[in-house]
């Protein structure tokens, strides 16, 4: 399954401004346990953590569980301190990780 995330950051921000970051992730968030039709069960396969790092610091962490819906959407704020990348990392059951980067321009 290809991983897809839509990340929205402001086009630019003033130094010290509080900015909103929005993230929509395409993922089925399969809670598992259903019959696989062969006498077994489908294993759980969810994104269990999203972290965002900016200016060398973790600015957001979201631990997800089976109650989180498919295609999770999150929104958080951070203070614009310098022009740089915000690195997003999702961790999935089974150890797979996905990384995406968005640039925040600070004037």
Residue pairs with C-beta under 8 A, 6 or more apart in sequence:
1 28
3 26
3 27
3 90
3 98
4 25
4 26
5 23
5 24
5 25
5 26
5 88
5 90
5 98
5 100
6 23
6 24
6 25
7 21
7 22
7 23
7 86
7 88
7 100
7 102
8 21
8 22
8 23
9 19
9 21
9 86
9 102
9 103
9 104
10 19
10 20
10 104
11 105
12 105
12 106
12 107
13 19
13 80
13 104
13 105
13 106
13 107
14 80
14 106
14 107
15 80
15 81
15 82
15 106
15 107
16 79
16 80
16 81
17 79
17 80
18 77
18 78
18 79
18 80
19 77
19 78
19 79
19 80
19 104
20 75
20 76
20 77
21 52
21 60
21 75
21 76
21 77
21 78
21 86
21 102
22 73
22 74
22 75
23 50
23 73
23 74
23 75
23 88
24 71
24 72
24 73
25 47
25 50
25 71
25 72
25 73
25 90
26 71
27 46
27 47
27 70
27 71
27 72
27 90
27 92
28 45
28 70
29 46
29 47
29 64
29 66
29 68
29 69
29 70
29 71
29 72
30 42
30 44
30 45
30 46
31 44
31 46
31 66
32 41
32 42
32 43
32 44
32 45
32 66
33 41
33 42
33 44
34 41
34 42
35 41
35 42
36 42
43 93
44 66
44 93
45 92
45 93
45 94
46 64
46 65
46 66
46 68
46 92
46 93
47 64
47 68
47 72
47 90
47 91
47 92
48 63
48 64
48 65
48 91
48 92
48 93
49 61
49 62
49 63
49 64
49 90
49 91
50 60
50 61
50 62
50 64
50 74
50 88
50 89
50 90
50 91
51 58
51 60
51 61
51 62
51 88
51 89
52 58
52 59
52 60
52 61
52 76
52 78
52 86
52 87
52 88
52 89
53 59
53 86
53 87
53 89
54 78
54 81
54 84
54 85
54 86
54 87
54 104
55 81
55 82
55 84
59 76
59 78
59 86
60 74
60 76
60 78
62 74
64 72
78 86
80 104
80 106
81 106
82 106
83 103
83 104
83 105
83 106
84 103
84 104
84 106
85 101
85 102
85 103
85 104
86 101
86 102
86 103
86 104
87 99
87 100
87 101
88 99
88 100
88 101
88 102
89 97
89 98
89 99
90 97
90 98
90 99
91 97
92 98
